[in-house]
């Protein structure tokens, strides 16, 4: 660190990050040496997105360094929270799919699996969202501008990736020639397990132009153009496509998808050939054992080109016979499906694939021909079935159905919640499931309790540890022990107090960032996720307008005060999602400035929702909104984070909500609305929005206000597109669930009763609530610093016992939703490896200290 007088907070952050990283590196090297010597089966998780968020605090927790670092930083007179805030989020994902990949990496390391995450090191992550005059405006997320202390470039493992060219067939086989080469430069990030000294690797590829790139241009004298054209190669890893649940068939996107799988498979094969138990010079030349040593999980269809790419390597380069290559390939790959929305399923135009990857198109055609021959032999003369099951879709534009490719080329296909896996089997891929029922599985998603409890809600984590011990952090199913404290008055009060402290802290944050005063005793009603019609932020908006109208109609009536917080990003090209953001902000503008409403109702749109902001808002939430149309949300993981952090759920029977209701009891969630079968029935009969509008006066009033320009007086027709969609093109049936949703919200208010506590707030002090530290370095120890927090709001606790008891029942039932449980299921049912509880000795102990404890045949 520079001289104290000139060192900036950023200098201190980097000093701390490098100090913590030093503790990682020895464990990282030792883990990789251990894998090399023991040669376990390796798990490769291929994903175009890893939504990692920040790394510093997570690393301190997982290495057990939080106490020591906290103390050192405190002694230096610095604020740990301030230093943590300096770190940029690694926003290399859009939402649930990318964050799931990040949670999985944490769990795989914690379970001692020899696992690797492979993806792209996007120079620009998910855009920064600014709200200007109520509209979303996108700004580039230049997350690397100050450097990234957590990554290590590995130029020694740089690999070539080929594009374009043509295919030459000869007696010796096919040859892909005259290609354009792009280099893939790997950057490695360590992924520490929780308190077990295991440190796995996330390897992200960055595109680099080779030195002779466009040499032909150089040869004809256009040197400047030749150098400028290097950008065309390097653009491949420039930016993350900001679409969630929407397929965008751009050439650059296909390049990204192939780039990551081509580099990764070369790396996997290099490691497979070099690894041989107990030897440093032996090289595997036979691929028979490949599926016993390698498991590759495809996170959605984005890395689907890995299937024809592995076939190309086996057949064209390693000269394996087709049938053997295909058998090995299928036994190696497994595919996770993340969505049933038709617009999200990838279907690449044949012409584009032919231009960019001509050999792969030939291989896909061959796979398809053999696949259809097999179907025809089982179902003779069933032409319609052949058409439905083909990898190639005929039509105006011939397209490759990437989901079909993944199913045919994998030995296991899974959905991500029970209800979703059932829909996958019985509706979306019914023909395939009928053919190979044993291939289809369910793996309900989970979240890592390290980030989503210990890191973000230390007060609650400490409270739980005091009651049931600390082991629950590795085995979340132990939360069921909390059931015995549901009627414990002291515990009820302590849980309510932790929630209230989190709310006060978040209210202060909102006051600082949004210049709006929030009553921390109001109910925090939170709806944060990507903005999408199927997630029905519009229905929430209609409910806000309904509450607003009720308050205005009868201002003297008792009304449970609410702070409604909505946040999320819209894909830049998604017009309706952007209109929804504008509408929410327009409604907020009217509601927040109406003196008749006062503090009874506040509406806030959270700008630039991301992992680090989720860590702040989730622990402060009372009510979690999970209101997608039944049958549209594959799983959801936000719902699990809220449940674990003591929020109650209002939701439809969709995704993982169904299993949350199963675990906690339906009476401990606020379930409303149509079930999947009701939606199907309504589709058959025909959904008519007008009928609901005519029948429900409060709905009519709310819609009329939007239509008439009540919320946009300067532009009365501003929301015509939204209203038109709701009446004529609403696939997600907002009006059909509105009435039940509003009634259910009334039940929520009935349960949530808040009473003022002693004191008027004059000079009342609360802990500044840095973060508490628990024994064994799990959490932070509370320093008794105090600060006044606002003269006008009394510090009060929820006085509703019934609400908090329901909260405790939910936390006690959240154990199933740990990503550790999910990964154990993947490991046993799909990858055929056993998790290991082996603790690799730390760098300061002899290397063989833990080796006699190695379980037989495990992938440590």
Residue, then its C-alpha position, 0 to 999 in steps of 0.5 A: x500500500x502506498x503512503x497512508x496519506x495518499x492511499x485511496x480506499x481502492x488501494x486498500x481493497x486491492x491490498x486486502x484482496x491480494x492478502x486473501x488471495x495469497x491464502x488461496x493460492x497454496x490451497x489451490x496448487x495443492x488441490x490441483x496436485x492432489x487431483x493430478x495424483x489421484x486422477x479422479x473422474x472430473x466434472x466439467x460444467x459448461x456454461x455461457x454464464x457465471x454470475x459470480x458477483x463479488x469474491x472477497x467476502x465469500x473467500x474470507x468466509x470459505x477460508x475461515x479468515x473473516x475474523x482475522x481480516x476484520x480485526x486487521x482492517x479495524x486496527x488500521x482504522x478502516x471500514x470493512x464494508x466500505x472496502x467490500x463495496x469497492x469491488x466490482x460485481x463479476x456480472x458475467x450472467x443475466x439472471x437465474x441460469x448464470x447465478x445457479x452456475x456460480x452456486x454450483x461451483x461453490x457446492x462442487x468445491x465444498x463437496x470435494x468434487x474434482x470440478x471445473x467451470x468453463x465459460x467466457x471472460x466477457x470484457x463487458x458483463x451484463x449492462x449497468x442499468x440507469x433509470x432516467x425519467x423512469x426509463x431504463x438506459x443501458x450503460x456498458x459494464x466495464x468491470x475490468x477497468x481497475x483490474x481483477x485481483x482474483x484471476x490469473x492469465x494462463x497464456x501457456x494453455x492458449x488454444x486455437x479455435x477454427x471458424x469458416x473454411x470448407x471440408x475436404x473428404x478423402x479416403x483417410x476421412x474428412x478434413x476441415x481446411x482453409x479456416x480462420x483461427x482465433x486464439x483462446x486465452x484462459x484466465x483461471x479464477x480459484x473457487x474455494x470450498x467451505x472450510x475444507x481447503x479444496x480450491x477448484x478452478x473456473x476457467x474463462x476464455x478470452x479471444x485473441x487474434x493470432x499474429x498472422x490474422x488477415x496476413x493476406x490483407x497485409x501481403x497486399x499492402x493494407x497493413x492498417x486494415x489487417x491490424x484493425x481486423x484483429x478486432x473481429x476475432x477479439x469481439x468474440x469475448x467482448x460482451x455478454x448477450x443481455x437476453x434472458x429466456x430469449x433466443x437471439x440468432x446472431x452470428x456473433x452469439x453462435x461464434x461465442x457458443x462454439x468458441x467456448x466449447x472448442x477451447x474447452x474440449x481441447x483442454x479436457x482431452x489434453x487433461x485426460x491424455x496427460x492424467x494417469x494415476x501415479x505417473x507423470x509421463x504416461x499418456x492415455x491414447x485409448x478413449x474407452x475410459x473417457x466417460x469413466x474419467x470425464x463428465x460434461x454437463x451442458x447448462x442449457x443448450x448454449x454449449x450444445x455444439x460441444x456434441x458435434x465438436x467432440x464427434x469431430x475430434x473423435x472421428x476426424x482427428x483421433x480416427x475412431x469409428x463413428x459408432x464407438x465415438x458416438x457411444x463415448x460421446x453420449x455417455x459423456x454428456x448430460x443436458x440441463x433444460x432451463x426453460x419451456x418458453x418456445x421463444x427461449x429454445x435455440x434453433x440455429x439457421x442451417x445456412x449460418x451453421x454451414x457458413x461458420x462451422x461446415x464440418x459440424x453441420x455435416x456431423x449434425x446431419x449424420x447424427x440426425x440421419x442415424x437417429x431418424x433411421x432408428x425412430x423409423x425402425x421403431x415406428x414405421x410409417x409414422x412420418x409425423x413423429x419423424x418430423x417432430x423428433x428430427x434435429x432439423x426443422x423444415x420450414x421457410x428457414x431450415x433450422x437446427x433444434x439444439x434441444x433435440x441435439x442435446x437430448x439425442x447426444x446425452x445420457x441424461x436430461x434434467x429439468x430444474x424443479x419437479x413440476x418443470x421436469x414433468x412438463x419437459x417429459x409430458x409436453x415439451x419433449x414427450x416423444x423423446x421421453x416415450x422413447x427413453x424414459x430412463x434418460x429424463x430426470x429431475x434435479x431441483x435447483x438450490x442455492x449456496x448457504x454460504x453466500x445466501x445466508x452467512x455472507x448476506x445475513x450474518x445476524x440470522x446465521x448467528x442466531x441459527x448457529x446458537x440454537x442448532x450449532x454450526x454444522x448446518x452450513x454444510x448440511x442445510x437439512x439440519x434447519x429442521x431442528x428449528x421446528x422445536x423453537x417455533x413456539x419459543x417466545x425468546x427465539x421469535x423475538x430474536x428472529x423478528x429483531x434480526x429482520x428489523x435490523x436488516x430492514x433499518x439497514x436497508x432503509x438507510x441504504x435506500x435513503x442514501x441512494x434514492x433520497x426517499x424516506x422509508x418507514x422500516x416498520x412498514x412491510x417490505x414487499x419485494x419483487x426482484x428478478x429479470x423483467x419479463x411478461x411471464x414473471x408478471x411484474x404487471x400484476x404486481x403493478x395493478x395491485x399497487x394501483x388497487x392499494x393506492x385507490x383503496x387508500x384514497x377512497x377511505x383514508x381513515x381506514x386502517x391500512x398496513x403500511x407497505x414499501x413495495x420494492x421492484x427491481x430487475x433489468x429488461x433485455x435492451x431490445x425487449x420493448x414490452x419489458x422496458x414499458x413495464x419498467x416505465x409504468x412502474x416508475x410512473x405509478x411510483x411517481x404518483x403514489x410517492x407524492x400523494x399527500x393523502x397516501x403519506x407513508x402508508x404506501x411507497x413504491x421504489x424501483x431498484x436501479x441496476x439489480x445485481x448480485x451485490x444488491x440482492x445480498x442487501x435487499x433479500x435479508x430485509x424482505x418481509x414478502x417475496x413475490x413469486x407470481x409467474x403464470x403456472x407452468x412458465x418459471x422452470x424453477x426460480x432460485x430467488x424464491x429459495x433465497x427469500x425463504x432462507x432469509x426469513x421472508x414469506x412467499x406470495x406465489x403461484x404453484x409454479x417452479x420450485x414454489x410447489x416444492x417449497x409449499x410441500x416442505x413448509x406446508x401450503x398453509x405457510x405460504x400465500x398460494x394463489x391463482x391458477x394451477x398448470x391444469x387450470x391454465x391448460x383448460x383456459x387455453x383450450x376454452x380461450x382466454x378472454x381478458x375483457x370478461x375479467x375487466x368487465x366483471x372486476x370494478x377495481x381491475x377496471x379502474x386500475x386499467x382505465x387509469x393507465x389507459x387514460x394517462x392518469x400516471x402519464x398526464x403529459x403523454x396520455x397515450x404512453x401506455x397504450x401498448x401495455x393496455x393493448x397487450x393485456x387485452x389482446x396478446x397476454x399469453x400470461x393471463x394477468x387478468x385471470x389471476x388478478x382477483x385471487x392475487x388481490x384477495x391473497x394480498x389481503x390475507x398477507x396484510x391481515x397476518x402482518x400487524x406492526x405495533x410501535x415500540x417504546x420510544x419516539x425515536x428521539x435520539x434512539x440508537x441502534x447498532x450500526x450493524x457492521x456484521x457479526x462474527x461467530x466462532x470458527x470464523x463463520x461470522x463477524x463479531x459485533x462491535x458496539x458502535x452506535x449511531x443515531x438513525x433518523x429522528x422521525x421514525x421509531x425503532x420498532x419490532x414486528x409484534x405479530x407472533x403469528x407472522x414470525x412463527x410462519x417465518x421460522x417454519x419457512x426457514x426450518x423447511x428451507x434445507x432442501x434448497x441447498x445447492x449442496x443437495x442438488x449437486x449431490x444428486x447430480x453427482x450420484x445420478x448423472x455423473x456417477x461420482x461420490x462427494x468426498x468429505x476429505x479435507x486436503x491438508x493446508x499448505x503449512x502441513x505435510x501433503x500426505x496428512x489427510x491422504x490415509x483418510x481418502x474414501x475409496x473410489x471417490x472424486x476428491 
